Amino acid sequence: MAPPDGTPGAYSVPSVPVIFNGTNWGDFVFHMEVHMDGQLLWGYLTGERICPPRPLLPTPPTYPPDADDDAKNALLEAFET
């Protein structure tokens, strides 16, 4: 489903129809559970499913102080692959 503004590559996610205002906890919890379960996320909130580990960013190469340009280029190419 495309968003109303037609942004390519984006899609709209329906929001919870009830906003918690401090007095409507029962209605809010019911609608939040239905909404999050529909997004296949409820198990992460209840602890039934474990969140996947956060991906680690690759560490850029560090160059020895006496490295020449060829050595630096080789390390950089190895890092980029």
N, C-alpha and C positions, 0 to 999 in steps of 0.2 A: 504494500500500500504506500503510495507516494505521499509525501507531505503536501499540505495545501499550497505552499509557496513554490513547489516544483523543484526543490533542490535535488540535483542528481546524486545518486548514491546514498541518499538518506531516506529514512522512513519514520513515520510517526509511531509512537508507543502510546497506547491509551493510558490515561491517568486514572487514579482511584477516584470514584465518584463522590466519596465522602472525605472531607478534610477534618482532621481531629481538632476540636475546639475546646477540649478540656472537660466536656460533659457528655460526649457521644462515643465513649470508648467502645462499647459493644458493637455499634454499627461500624465504626472505623475498623476494628479488628476483623470483623467478618469480611468487609469489602477488601481490606488489605490482603487477607489470606487468599481470597478468590483471585485477586489481581496478580499477586506474586506467584501463585500456583500456576496461573495461566502463562506466565513468563518463564516457568520452570525454575523459579528461584526460591520458592518457599522452603525447600529442604536445606538450603544454605543458611537461612535465618533460624531454623529450628535446630540445626546441628545434625540433622539426619544425613546430610551430604557434606563432605569436607571440601573447602575451597581449594582450587588448584594452586600450586606454588606460584609466586610472582616470578615472572621471567627475569633473569639477570642480564644486564647489559654487558656487552663485551668490553673488556678493558683495552683501551688504546695502547699501542706499543710505547715502551719507553726506550730511548736510545742511549747507548753508552756515550760518555762525553767525548770519546775519541773516534766515534763512528763517522765514516765518510758517507757521501751522498748515496753511493751504491748500496751500502749496508742499510741505510735508512729507507731507501726505496724498497728493498727486499722485505724488510720488516713491515712496512706499510702495505705492500701487496699481499703479504701473508695475512695481515689483519683484515683487509677488505674481503678476502675470499672466505 
